[in-house]
C-alpha cells in the first residue's frame, strides 16, 4: 500500500509545471525580441532556463539548445563555488564565457545568470554572437 502523504497532487503538479515552463518561454521570447544580434534575433541561437538556488535545472523551454544548457549550468556551478549563496543579492548578474571554467562551448558564447531574489530560482540565459571585429 502506498503512503498518500508523499504523493503530490497531480493537478497541482501540472499547474506548477506549466507555470514554470511559461516563465522560461516568455524569457526566451523576451531575449529574442530585445536582441541586436542577428544570431539571436533570427537564428534563435540562445537559450534560457530556471534553476533552483542550488543550481539544479527546474524548467527550460522546448526551443532552448542543449549545448547552451551545459554552459549555463557550468556558469552557475562556477559562481556558487566562488560566491556563497548568502552573498548573492537580488539584482546581481554573473556573466561568463570561459569554456574551461564554466563549461562553455566556444568563446563567442556568453552565459548570464541573475537571481530573482534570495529565495527564488535563478534565471540563466545563454546566447552566442560574433566577437567584435569579426566578419559578418
N, C-alpha and C positions, 0 to 999 in steps of 0.2 A: 504494500500500500504506500502511496506517495504522500509525503508531508506537504500539504497545500500551502502552508505558510511561506515556503521558499519558492513557490511558483509564481512568477509575475503575471499580472492580469494581461492577457494577450491584446486586448483592445487598447489599454493604456500604453502598452509597449509599442504598438503600431503607431499610435498618435505621436509618441515621443520620437520614434524613429523618423517619421515623416517631417516633424518639426525640425530636427537636427539636419536632415537632408535638405530641407528647404533653405536653411541658413547657408549651407555650402553652395547650393545652386545660385542663390541670389548674390553671394560674394563672387562667384565665378563670373557671372554676367556683369557685375559692377566693375570688376578688374578689367574685363574685356572692353567695356564701353568707355572707361576712363583712360585707357592706354593711348600713348602716342605711337608706340611701336607697331609696325605692320605685322611683325611676327605674332604679337599678342592679339591685336585687333582683328586681323583677317585669317591668320593661320591657326589661331587659338592655341598657341604654344605657351600655355600657362595652366596652373592647377591651384586648387585651394583645398583645405581640409580643416576639420576641427579636431583638436586633441584635448585630452583631459590635462589637468595640471602636472601630471607625471610624464606627459609627452606621448601617451598612447593614443592611437588613432581612434576617433569616435565616429566621424562621418566624413564622407567625401562625395562630391557629385560624380555622376557617371562620365562626365566629359574630362575629368582630370586624368592626366597621363601618369601611369605607374612610375616612370623614370623620375618624375618630379617628386613624387611622394617619398621616395627614398632620400632624396636631397633634403626635403623639408624635415623628415624625421631625424636625419643626421644633424641638421641645424639645431633642432630643439634639444637633442641629446648633448651637443657641444655647449649650448647655452646653460643647460641645467648643471653641467659639470663645473662651469666657470662661475655661475651666479647662484647663490642659494635662493630657493623659491621665495623666502621672506623678503629678499632684497628686490624682487621684481615687482614693479608697480604698474598700475593702470596707466596707459599712455606710452610705456616703454616699447620700442621697436628694435628688434635684433635683425640685422641683415648680414648675410654671408654668401660667399661664392667660392670658398676654398674647397676644391674637390677632395683634398686629403684630410681636412679636419672635419668637415660636416657631411661627408659622403656625397658631394656634388658630382655631376657627370661631366661638366665642361665649364671653363672659366666664364663663358658668357651667360651661364645660368645664375640667376640670383634667387635666393630664398629669403623671405622675410617672415618674422613671427612677432605677434603682438598679443599680450594677454588682454582679455576683455576686462577682467578685474582680478583681484587677488584670489577669488574662489571660482571663477568661471573658466571655461576652456579657452585655450589659446586658439588663434586663427592664423595658421601659417599659410602663406601664399608662395608660389614659385613662378618665375617667368624667365624667358630666355630672349635675348636680343643681341644684335650685332654689337661688338665692342666699338667704342668711339674711334673714328678714323678708318674703319674697315669699309671695303667697297659694299655697295648696296646689293 
